[in-house]
Amino acid sequence: MKKILLSAFAAALLVACGGADPKKDAQEVCDCYSKANGLPADDANRAAEQTKCLELQTKKYEAYKDNMDQMNEFNTTMSECSKKLIEESFK
């Protein structure tokens, strides 16, 4: 039990002390949108999946609100992703 608590504490500490990766987080959001947008337009789950992606994006974005450099890195990666998703939508 102590090992589990110690591991959980160490993981929380790592995240709190800058273990975040804006590019990785933005790519995770991008992958979510790519998967959701890849569902057929008439798929009953498509809107729900897109909503999950929006929630994930908001959560990831909020993690960088106090660090402008990381926020800019996240936003730049998201912008690149958005361009790719738009291009894919016209194929």
Sequence and secondary structure as in RCSB ss.txt:
>XXXX:A:sequence
MKKILLSAFAAALLVACGGADPKKDAQEVCDCYSKANGLPADDANRAAEQTKCLELQTKKYEAYKDNMDQMNEFN
TTMSECSKKLIEESFK
>XXXX:A:secstr
 HHHHHHHHHHHHHHHTT   HHHHHHHHHHHHHHHHTS TT TTHHHHHHHHHHHHHHHHHTTTT HHHHHHHH
HHHHHHHHHHHHHHT 
